[in-house]
Amino acid sequence: MDHDLVARHLDNWARWHRKPSKKLGYPTKAMVALGGGQSVSGVFDEMCEDADNHAAEIIDTIVNDLKLDQKSAVYHKWLGCVIRVRDQAKSLADAYDAIDVQINMRGLA
């Protein structure tokens, strides 16, 4: 199992959870013509951010589908929620294994 990959996706998911959601469903920047050319400033960064957001949404679905103790352990570790389970370490390890399987099934690896 690749727990580093799981940790990277959960880190992205945690950052996504903490971001304010103020987008209204349309791009925040428009392509404009400057001196006969097109401005592509920031386009690559926006594409990367869109890909990260998409991956975070998939991870959010995966985490929400976990068993309650596993989900609670993930929320406690990555989002700082005050949720305690009987065996935090085992629940977190089991969650990582389950998330790793789903990451591979959904093509996020």
C-alpha positions as CSV (number, residue, x, y, z in Angstrom):
1,M,0.0,0.0,0.0
2,D,1.2,3.5,-0.9
3,H,0.6,5.5,2.2
4,D,2.6,8.4,0.9
5,L,0.2,8.8,-2.0
6,V,-2.8,8.6,0.4
7,A,-1.2,11.2,2.6
8,R,-0.6,13.6,-0.4
9,H,-4.2,13.2,-1.5
10,L,-5.5,13.7,2.1
11,D,-3.3,16.8,2.5
12,N,-4.8,18.2,-0.7
13,W,-8.3,17.3,0.6
14,A,-7.6,19.0,3.9
15,R,-6.5,22.2,2.2
16,W,-9.6,22.0,-0.1
17,H,-11.8,21.7,3.0
18,R,-10.3,24.8,4.6
19,K,-10.7,27.0,1.5
20,P,-13.6,29.4,1.4
21,S,-15.9,28.5,-1.5
22,K,-16.8,31.7,-3.3
23,K,-16.7,30.6,-6.9
24,L,-19.9,31.0,-8.7
25,G,-19.3,28.4,-11.3
26,Y,-17.6,30.6,-13.9
27,P,-13.9,31.4,-14.4
28,T,-12.6,34.2,-12.1
29,K,-10.3,35.4,-14.9
30,A,-11.1,35.9,-18.6
31,M,-8.8,35.6,-21.6
32,V,-8.2,39.0,-23.0
33,A,-6.4,40.3,-26.0
34,L,-3.3,42.4,-25.3
35,G,-1.4,43.9,-28.2
36,G,-2.8,41.4,-30.7
37,G,-2.0,38.3,-28.6
38,Q,-3.9,36.4,-25.9
39,S,-3.0,36.5,-22.2
40,V,-2.4,33.1,-20.8
41,S,-1.1,34.4,-17.5
42,G,-2.1,32.0,-14.8
43,V,-3.9,29.5,-17.1
44,F,-1.6,26.7,-16.1
45,D,-2.0,27.5,-12.4
46,E,-5.8,27.5,-12.8
47,M,-5.7,24.1,-14.6
48,C,-3.6,22.7,-11.8
49,E,-6.0,24.1,-9.2
50,D,-9.0,22.6,-11.1
51,A,-7.2,19.2,-11.1
52,D,-6.5,19.5,-7.4
53,N,-10.1,20.5,-6.7
54,H,-11.4,17.5,-8.7
55,A,-9.1,15.1,-6.9
56,A,-10.2,16.6,-3.5
57,E,-13.9,16.1,-4.4
58,I,-13.2,12.4,-5.2
59,I,-11.2,12.0,-2.0
60,D,-14.1,13.6,-0.1
61,T,-16.5,11.0,-1.6
62,I,-14.1,8.2,-0.7
63,V,-13.7,9.5,2.9
64,N,-17.4,9.9,3.4
65,D,-17.9,6.2,2.3
66,L,-15.5,4.9,4.9
67,K,-16.7,3.0,8.0
68,L,-17.5,5.4,10.8
69,D,-14.4,4.7,12.9
70,Q,-12.1,5.1,9.9
71,K,-13.9,8.3,8.8
72,S,-13.6,9.7,12.3
73,A,-9.9,8.9,12.5
74,V,-9.3,10.7,9.2
75,Y,-11.3,13.7,10.2
76,H,-9.4,13.9,13.5
77,K,-6.0,13.6,12.0
78,W,-6.4,15.8,8.9
79,L,-9.1,18.3,9.8
80,G,-8.5,18.5,13.5
81,C,-12.0,17.5,14.5
82,V,-12.4,16.4,18.1
83,I,-13.5,12.9,17.4
84,R,-12.1,10.0,19.3
85,V,-12.3,6.4,18.4
86,R,-11.3,3.4,20.5
87,D,-8.1,2.5,18.5
88,Q,-7.2,5.7,16.6
89,A,-4.0,4.3,15.1
90,K,-5.6,1.1,13.8
91,S,-8.7,3.0,12.5
92,L,-6.4,5.4,10.6
93,A,-4.3,2.6,9.2
94,D,-7.4,0.8,8.0
95,A,-8.7,4.0,6.5
96,Y,-5.4,4.5,4.6
97,D,-5.7,1.0,3.2
98,A,-9.3,1.5,2.1
99,I,-8.5,4.9,0.6
100,D,-5.5,3.5,-1.3
101,V,-7.7,0.8,-2.9
102,Q,-10.3,3.4,-3.9
103,I,-7.6,5.8,-5.3
104,N,-6.3,3.0,-7.6
105,M,-9.8,2.0,-8.6
106,R,-10.7,5.6,-9.5
107,G,-7.5,6.4,-11.4
108,L,-6.0,8.9,-9.0
109,A,-2.8,7.0,-8.5
